[in-house]
Amino acid sequence: MDDTRLWQDERSAQEARARGTMRIWWWARWAALALAVSWAVSWGGSLMRGEGGWDLWWPLVSAIIWTGLAVNGFVTYRRIRTTTLPTITGRPSA
């Protein structure tokens, strides 16, 4: 009986970690998307003003980095919601 209880405790700890990770990515992915859009707009403004060199490329590079982080956040959130949590809990995905 103790083995069953330990297994259930481990399972609930895994579920709590997965849900905590989902909560973090829920906000982080939108923040990263907002930053990506703001850097892209900044890059567009620099391009329209005719700037060149580092002043032109830094906003573009930053927008690409934040876009990558946002995409990773959306993919990670979906993977946890549709694969990890149903595996841990035994319930079907939402």
C-alpha positions as CSV (number, residue, x, y, z in Angstrom):
1,M,0.0,0.0,0.0
2,D,2.9,2.3,0.7
3,D,4.2,1.8,-2.9
4,T,0.9,2.9,-4.3
5,R,0.9,6.0,-2.1
6,L,4.4,7.0,-3.1
7,W,3.5,6.5,-6.8
8,Q,0.5,8.8,-6.4
9,D,2.5,11.4,-4.6
10,E,5.1,11.4,-7.3
11,R,2.4,11.6,-9.9
12,S,0.8,14.6,-8.2
13,A,4.2,16.3,-7.9
14,Q,4.7,15.8,-11.7
15,E,1.3,17.2,-12.4
16,A,2.0,20.2,-10.2
17,R,5.3,20.9,-12.0
18,A,3.6,20.6,-15.4
19,R,0.8,22.9,-14.4
20,G,3.3,25.4,-12.9
21,T,5.3,25.3,-16.2
22,M,2.0,25.9,-18.1
23,R,1.3,29.0,-15.9
24,I,4.7,30.4,-16.6
25,W,4.5,29.8,-20.4
26,W,0.9,31.2,-20.5
27,W,2.3,34.7,-19.7
28,A,5.8,34.4,-21.0
29,R,4.7,33.5,-24.6
30,W,2.5,36.5,-24.8
31,A,5.2,38.8,-23.4
32,A,7.7,37.4,-25.9
33,L,5.2,38.0,-28.7
34,A,4.6,41.6,-27.6
35,L,8.4,42.2,-27.5
36,A,8.8,40.7,-30.9
37,V,6.2,42.9,-32.4
38,S,7.6,46.0,-30.7
39,W,11.1,45.3,-31.9
40,A,9.7,44.6,-35.4
41,V,7.9,48.0,-35.4
42,S,11.1,49.6,-34.1
43,W,13.0,48.0,-37.0
44,G,10.4,49.3,-39.5
45,G,10.7,52.8,-38.1
46,S,14.5,52.7,-38.4
47,L,14.2,51.4,-41.9
48,M,11.8,54.2,-42.9
49,R,14.0,56.9,-41.4
50,G,16.9,55.6,-43.6
51,E,19.1,54.5,-40.8
52,G,21.8,51.9,-41.5
53,G,24.4,49.8,-39.8
54,W,23.9,48.6,-36.2
55,D,21.0,51.0,-35.7
56,L,19.1,49.1,-38.4
57,W,20.1,45.5,-37.6
58,W,19.8,45.4,-33.9
59,P,16.0,45.7,-33.8
60,L,15.7,43.1,-36.5
61,V,18.0,40.6,-34.7
62,S,16.1,41.2,-31.4
63,A,12.7,40.7,-33.1
64,I,13.9,37.4,-34.5
65,I,15.1,36.3,-31.1
66,W,11.9,37.2,-29.4
67,T,9.8,35.6,-32.2
68,G,11.8,32.4,-31.6
69,L,11.1,32.5,-27.9
70,A,7.4,33.2,-28.5
71,V,7.1,30.3,-30.9
72,N,8.9,28.1,-28.4
73,G,6.5,29.2,-25.7
74,F,3.4,28.4,-27.8
75,V,4.8,25.0,-28.8
76,T,5.8,24.1,-25.2
77,Y,2.4,25.2,-23.8
78,R,0.6,23.1,-26.4
79,R,2.8,20.1,-25.8
80,I,2.3,20.2,-22.1
81,R,-1.5,20.7,-22.4
82,T,-2.0,18.0,-25.1
83,T,0.7,15.4,-24.3
84,T,2.3,15.7,-20.9
85,L,-0.7,16.4,-18.6
86,P,-2.9,13.7,-20.1
87,T,-0.1,11.2,-19.7
88,I,0.4,12.1,-16.1
89,T,-3.2,12.4,-15.1
90,G,-4.7,9.7,-17.3
91,R,-7.4,12.1,-18.4
92,P,-8.0,13.0,-22.1
93,S,-6.6,16.3,-23.3
94,A,-8.8,19.4,-23.3
